[in-house]
């Protein structure tokens, strides 16, 4: 759990959690937004957050991708609209990030899961 906050103004806090995978030189992370209602956890929204194969010495092309997720909190229980932007960079000490499309970003997760 990385944050507990009420994003929709209904008086019930949402939980932002992070999870991922690391192995064979590849790291992935995803984030999930959910609520505990009664005694049950309910998913609200999930996002792919980042992918990197910088530690995979055998990779033909080594790089990282990451998403930036934004929203404006709402009131009255209506879930906000989440927007995402996607970026890619090489594995240098000071990488230069460039914007990419959602399709390009999703391709890293589709090809490597």
PyMOL commands that place a pseudoatom at each C-alpha (Angstrom):
pseudoatom trace, name=CA, resn=UNK, resi=1, chain=A, elem=C, hetatm=0, pos=[0.000, 0.000, 0.000]
pseudoatom trace, name=CA, resn=UNK, resi=2, chain=A, elem=C, hetatm=0, pos=[1.503, 3.309, -1.025]
pseudoatom trace, name=CA, resn=UNK, resi=3, chain=A, elem=C, hetatm=0, pos=[-1.384, 5.715, -0.389]
pseudoatom trace, name=CA, resn=UNK, resi=4, chain=A, elem=C, hetatm=0, pos=[-4.797, 5.816, 1.272]
pseudoatom trace, name=CA, resn=UNK, resi=5, chain=A, elem=C, hetatm=0, pos=[-6.999, 8.656, 0.070]
pseudoatom trace, name=CA, resn=UNK, resi=6, chain=A, elem=C, hetatm=0, pos=[-10.583, 9.468, -0.874]
pseudoatom trace, name=CA, resn=UNK, resi=7, chain=A, elem=C, hetatm=0, pos=[-10.383, 10.180, -4.622]
pseudoatom trace, name=CA, resn=UNK, resi=8, chain=A, elem=C, hetatm=0, pos=[-14.150, 10.403, -5.172]
pseudoatom trace, name=CA, resn=UNK, resi=9, chain=A, elem=C, hetatm=0, pos=[-15.272, 12.347, -2.097]
pseudoatom trace, name=CA, resn=UNK, resi=10, chain=A, elem=C, hetatm=0, pos=[-17.684, 9.700, -0.793]
pseudoatom trace, name=CA, resn=UNK, resi=11, chain=A, elem=C, hetatm=0, pos=[-16.113, 9.496, 2.668]
pseudoatom trace, name=CA, resn=UNK, resi=12, chain=A, elem=C, hetatm=0, pos=[-14.625, 6.031, 1.996]
pseudoatom trace, name=CA, resn=UNK, resi=13, chain=A, elem=C, hetatm=0, pos=[-10.883, 5.966, 1.423]
pseudoatom trace, name=CA, resn=UNK, resi=14, chain=A, elem=C, hetatm=0, pos=[-9.468, 4.205, -1.603]
pseudoatom trace, name=CA, resn=UNK, resi=15, chain=A, elem=C, hetatm=0, pos=[-6.227, 2.244, -1.353]
pseudoatom trace, name=CA, resn=UNK, resi=16, chain=A, elem=C, hetatm=0, pos=[-3.459, 2.642, -3.923]
pseudoatom trace, name=CA, resn=UNK, resi=17, chain=A, elem=C, hetatm=0, pos=[-1.189, -0.403, -3.950]
pseudoatom trace, name=CA, resn=UNK, resi=18, chain=A, elem=C, hetatm=0, pos=[1.776, -1.441, -6.038]
pseudoatom trace, name=CA, resn=UNK, resi=19, chain=A, elem=C, hetatm=0, pos=[2.918, -4.876, -7.141]
pseudoatom trace, name=CA, resn=UNK, resi=20, chain=A, elem=C, hetatm=0, pos=[5.297, -6.290, -9.652]
pseudoatom trace, name=CA, resn=UNK, resi=21, chain=A, elem=C, hetatm=0, pos=[7.650, -8.933, -10.946]
pseudoatom trace, name=CA, resn=UNK, resi=22, chain=A, elem=C, hetatm=0, pos=[11.422, -9.086, -11.117]
pseudoatom trace, name=CA, resn=UNK, resi=23, chain=A, elem=C, hetatm=0, pos=[13.332, -11.880, -12.756]
pseudoatom trace, name=CA, resn=UNK, resi=24, chain=A, elem=C, hetatm=0, pos=[15.741, -12.703, -15.571]
pseudoatom trace, name=CA, resn=UNK, resi=25, chain=A, elem=C, hetatm=0, pos=[16.711, -9.023, -15.888]
pseudoatom trace, name=CA, resn=UNK, resi=26, chain=A, elem=C, hetatm=0, pos=[13.138, -7.793, -16.318]
pseudoatom trace, name=CA, resn=UNK, resi=27, chain=A, elem=C, hetatm=0, pos=[11.210, -5.657, -13.836]
pseudoatom trace, name=CA, resn=UNK, resi=28, chain=A, elem=C, hetatm=0, pos=[7.517, -4.793, -14.156]
pseudoatom trace, name=CA, resn=UNK, resi=29, chain=A, elem=C, hetatm=0, pos=[5.248, -2.841, -11.859]
pseudoatom trace, name=CA, resn=UNK, resi=30, chain=A, elem=C, hetatm=0, pos=[1.519, -2.281, -11.766]
pseudoatom trace, name=CA, resn=UNK, resi=31, chain=A, elem=C, hetatm=0, pos=[-0.685, -0.242, -9.475]
pseudoatom trace, name=CA, resn=UNK, resi=32, chain=A, elem=C, hetatm=0, pos=[-4.200, -0.906, -8.311]
pseudoatom trace, name=CA, resn=UNK, resi=33, chain=A, elem=C, hetatm=0, pos=[-6.832, 1.323, -6.809]
pseudoatom trace, name=CA, resn=UNK, resi=34, chain=A, elem=C, hetatm=0, pos=[-9.416, -0.340, -4.611]
pseudoatom trace, name=CA, resn=UNK, resi=35, chain=A, elem=C, hetatm=0, pos=[-11.766, 0.020, -1.656]
pseudoatom trace, name=CA, resn=UNK, resi=36, chain=A, elem=C, hetatm=0, pos=[-12.695, -2.086, 1.324]
pseudoatom trace, name=CA, resn=UNK, resi=37, chain=A, elem=C, hetatm=0, pos=[-16.478, -2.231, 1.469]
pseudoatom trace, name=CA, resn=UNK, resi=38, chain=A, elem=C, hetatm=0, pos=[-17.808, -4.204, 4.397]
pseudoatom trace, name=CA, resn=UNK, resi=39, chain=A, elem=C, hetatm=0, pos=[-15.338, -7.048, 4.743]
pseudoatom trace, name=CA, resn=UNK, resi=40, chain=A, elem=C, hetatm=0, pos=[-14.425, -7.303, 1.066]
pseudoatom trace, name=CA, resn=UNK, resi=41, chain=A, elem=C, hetatm=0, pos=[-11.799, -5.647, -1.104]
pseudoatom trace, name=CA, resn=UNK, resi=42, chain=A, elem=C, hetatm=0, pos=[-13.207, -4.294, -4.360]
pseudoatom trace, name=CA, resn=UNK, resi=43, chain=A, elem=C, hetatm=0, pos=[-10.995, -3.370, -7.332]
pseudoatom trace, name=CA, resn=UNK, resi=44, chain=A, elem=C, hetatm=0, pos=[-11.727, 0.065, -8.732]
pseudoatom trace, name=CA, resn=UNK, resi=45, chain=A, elem=C, hetatm=0, pos=[-9.033, 0.515, -11.398]
pseudoatom trace, name=CA, resn=UNK, resi=46, chain=A, elem=C, hetatm=0, pos=[-5.730, -1.099, -12.357]
pseudoatom trace, name=CA, resn=UNK, resi=47, chain=A, elem=C, hetatm=0, pos=[-2.800, 0.272, -14.336]
pseudoatom trace, name=CA, resn=UNK, resi=48, chain=A, elem=C, hetatm=0, pos=[0.403, -1.059, -15.855]
pseudoatom trace, name=CA, resn=UNK, resi=49, chain=A, elem=C, hetatm=0, pos=[3.010, 1.303, -14.412]
pseudoatom trace, name=CA, resn=UNK, resi=50, chain=A, elem=C, hetatm=0, pos=[6.493, 0.407, -15.660]
pseudoatom trace, name=CA, resn=UNK, resi=51, chain=A, elem=C, hetatm=0, pos=[8.617, -2.159, -17.483]
pseudoatom trace, name=CA, resn=UNK, resi=52, chain=A, elem=C, hetatm=0, pos=[12.389, -2.391, -17.700]
pseudoatom trace, name=CA, resn=UNK, resi=53, chain=A, elem=C, hetatm=0, pos=[14.734, -4.939, -19.197]
pseudoatom trace, name=CA, resn=UNK, resi=54, chain=A, elem=C, hetatm=0, pos=[17.875, -2.907, -18.408]
pseudoatom trace, name=CA, resn=UNK, resi=55, chain=A, elem=C, hetatm=0, pos=[19.359, -5.767, -16.357]
pseudoatom trace, name=CA, resn=UNK, resi=56, chain=A, elem=C, hetatm=0, pos=[18.797, -8.350, -19.125]
pseudoatom trace, name=CA, resn=UNK, resi=57, chain=A, elem=C, hetatm=0, pos=[22.233, -8.672, -20.701]
pseudoatom trace, name=CA, resn=UNK, resi=58, chain=A, elem=C, hetatm=0, pos=[20.842, -10.920, -23.449]
pseudoatom trace, name=CA, resn=UNK, resi=59, chain=A, elem=C, hetatm=0, pos=[18.138, -8.453, -24.594]
pseudoatom trace, name=CA, resn=UNK, resi=60, chain=A, elem=C, hetatm=0, pos=[18.520, -7.219, -28.153]
pseudoatom trace, name=CA, resn=UNK, resi=61, chain=A, elem=C, hetatm=0, pos=[17.261, -3.766, -27.157]
pseudoatom trace, name=CA, resn=UNK, resi=62, chain=A, elem=C, hetatm=0, pos=[17.385, -2.649, -23.527]
pseudoatom trace, name=CA, resn=UNK, resi=63, chain=A, elem=C, hetatm=0, pos=[15.107, 0.130, -22.294]
pseudoatom trace, name=CA, resn=UNK, resi=64, chain=A, elem=C, hetatm=0, pos=[12.435, 1.170, -19.827]
pseudoatom trace, name=CA, resn=UNK, resi=65, chain=A, elem=C, hetatm=0, pos=[8.885, 2.424, -20.194]
pseudoatom trace, name=CA, resn=UNK, resi=66, chain=A, elem=C, hetatm=0, pos=[6.728, 4.136, -17.590]
pseudoatom trace, name=CA, resn=UNK, resi=67, chain=A, elem=C, hetatm=0, pos=[3.295, 5.677, -17.321]
pseudoatom trace, name=CA, resn=UNK, resi=68, chain=A, elem=C, hetatm=0, pos=[2.312, 8.910, -15.609]
pseudoatom trace, name=CA, resn=UNK, resi=69, chain=A, elem=C, hetatm=0, pos=[-1.216, 8.652, -14.204]
pseudoatom trace, name=CA, resn=UNK, resi=70, chain=A, elem=C, hetatm=0, pos=[-3.182, 11.807, -13.399]
pseudoatom trace, name=CA, resn=UNK, resi=71, chain=A, elem=C, hetatm=0, pos=[-6.636, 12.646, -12.099]
pseudoatom trace, name=CA, resn=UNK, resi=72, chain=A, elem=C, hetatm=0, pos=[-8.589, 15.444, -10.472]
pseudoatom trace, name=CA, resn=UNK, resi=73, chain=A, elem=C, hetatm=0, pos=[-10.391, 14.366, -7.272]
pseudoatom trace, name=CA, resn=UNK, resi=74, chain=A, elem=C, hetatm=0, pos=[-14.186, 14.480, -7.481]
pseudoatom trace, name=CA, resn=UNK, resi=75, chain=A, elem=C, hetatm=0, pos=[-16.994, 14.729, -4.972]
pseudoatom trace, name=CA, resn=UNK, resi=76, chain=A, elem=C, hetatm=0, pos=[-20.271, 12.971, -4.341]
pseudoatom trace, name=CA, resn=UNK, resi=77, chain=A, elem=C, hetatm=0, pos=[-18.972, 9.453, -4.907]
pseudoatom trace, name=CA, resn=UNK, resi=78, chain=A, elem=C, hetatm=0, pos=[-18.316, 9.784, -8.644]
pseudoatom trace, name=CA, resn=UNK, resi=79, chain=A, elem=C, hetatm=0, pos=[-15.003, 8.179, -9.614]
pseudoatom trace, name=CA, resn=UNK, resi=80, chain=A, elem=C, hetatm=0, pos=[-12.639, 10.589, -11.347]
pseudoatom trace, name=CA, resn=UNK, resi=81, chain=A, elem=C, hetatm=0, pos=[-11.461, 10.127, -14.899]
pseudoatom trace, name=CA, resn=UNK, resi=82, chain=A, elem=C, hetatm=0, pos=[-7.864, 8.922, -14.928]
pseudoatom trace, name=CA, resn=UNK, resi=83, chain=A, elem=C, hetatm=0, pos=[-5.540, 9.994, -17.723]
pseudoatom trace, name=CA, resn=UNK, resi=84, chain=A, elem=C, hetatm=0, pos=[-2.266, 8.354, -18.636]
pseudoatom trace, name=CA, resn=UNK, resi=85, chain=A, elem=C, hetatm=0, pos=[0.812, 9.424, -20.565]
pseudoatom trace, name=CA, resn=UNK, resi=86, chain=A, elem=C, hetatm=0, pos=[3.508, 6.968, -21.595]
pseudoatom trace, name=CA, resn=UNK, resi=87, chain=A, elem=C, hetatm=0, pos=[7.275, 7.387, -21.866]
pseudoatom trace, name=CA, resn=UNK, resi=88, chain=A, elem=C, hetatm=0, pos=[10.279, 5.350, -22.997]
pseudoatom trace, name=CA, resn=UNK, resi=89, chain=A, elem=C, hetatm=0, pos=[14.009, 5.703, -22.282]
pseudoatom trace, name=CA, resn=UNK, resi=90, chain=A, elem=C, hetatm=0, pos=[17.207, 3.809, -22.819]
pseudoatom trace, name=CA, resn=UNK, resi=91, chain=A, elem=C, hetatm=0, pos=[19.246, 2.354, -19.973]
pseudoatom trace, name=CA, resn=UNK, resi=92, chain=A, elem=C, hetatm=0, pos=[21.938, 5.043, -19.777]
pseudoatom trace, name=CA, resn=UNK, resi=93, chain=A, elem=C, hetatm=0, pos=[22.957, 6.696, -16.478]
pseudoatom trace, name=CA, resn=UNK, resi=94, chain=A, elem=C, hetatm=0, pos=[20.933, 9.792, -17.401]
pseudoatom trace, name=CA, resn=UNK, resi=95, chain=A, elem=C, hetatm=0, pos=[18.223, 8.518, -19.750]
pseudoatom trace, name=CA, resn=UNK, resi=96, chain=A, elem=C, hetatm=0, pos=[16.320, 10.801, -22.062]
pseudoatom trace, name=CA, resn=UNK, resi=97, chain=A, elem=C, hetatm=0, pos=[12.591, 10.057, -21.818]
pseudoatom trace, name=CA, resn=UNK, resi=98, chain=A, elem=C, hetatm=0, pos=[10.423, 10.405, -24.925]
pseudoatom trace, name=CA, resn=UNK, resi=99, chain=A, elem=C, hetatm=0, pos=[6.663, 10.191, -25.169]
pseudoatom trace, name=CA, resn=UNK, resi=100, chain=A, elem=C, hetatm=0, pos=[5.189, 7.044, -26.760]
pseudoatom trace, name=CA, resn=UNK, resi=101, chain=A, elem=C, hetatm=0, pos=[1.686, 5.843, -27.578]
pseudoatom trace, name=CA, resn=UNK, resi=102, chain=A, elem=C, hetatm=0, pos=[-0.519, 3.646, -25.410]
pseudoatom trace, name=CA, resn=UNK, resi=103, chain=A, elem=C, hetatm=0, pos=[-0.223, 0.891, -28.020]
pseudoatom trace, name=CA, resn=UNK, resi=104, chain=A, elem=C, hetatm=0, pos=[3.589, 1.020, -27.843]
pseudoatom trace, name=CA, resn=UNK, resi=105, chain=A, elem=C, hetatm=0, pos=[3.481, 1.016, -24.028]
pseudoatom trace, name=CA, resn=UNK, resi=106, chain=A, elem=C, hetatm=0, pos=[1.015, -1.877, -23.812]
pseudoatom trace, name=CA, resn=UNK, resi=107, chain=A, elem=C, hetatm=0, pos=[3.158, -3.863, -26.241]
pseudoatom trace, name=CA, resn=UNK, resi=108, chain=A, elem=C, hetatm=0, pos=[5.855, -4.243, -23.594]
pseudoatom trace, name=CA, resn=UNK, resi=109, chain=A, elem=C, hetatm=0, pos=[3.390, -5.937, -21.259]
pseudoatom trace, name=CA, resn=UNK, resi=110, chain=A, elem=C, hetatm=0, pos=[1.661, -7.977, -23.967]
pseudoatom trace, name=CA, resn=UNK, resi=111, chain=A, elem=C, hetatm=0, pos=[4.968, -9.315, -25.338]
pseudoatom trace, name=CA, resn=UNK, resi=112, chain=A, elem=C, hetatm=0, pos=[6.553, -10.062, -21.982]
pseudoatom trace, name=CA, resn=UNK, resi=113, chain=A, elem=C, hetatm=0, pos=[3.857, -11.550, -19.744]
for i in range(1, 113): cmd.bond("trace and resi %d" % i, "trace and resi %d" % (i + 1))
show_as sticks, trace
zoom trace
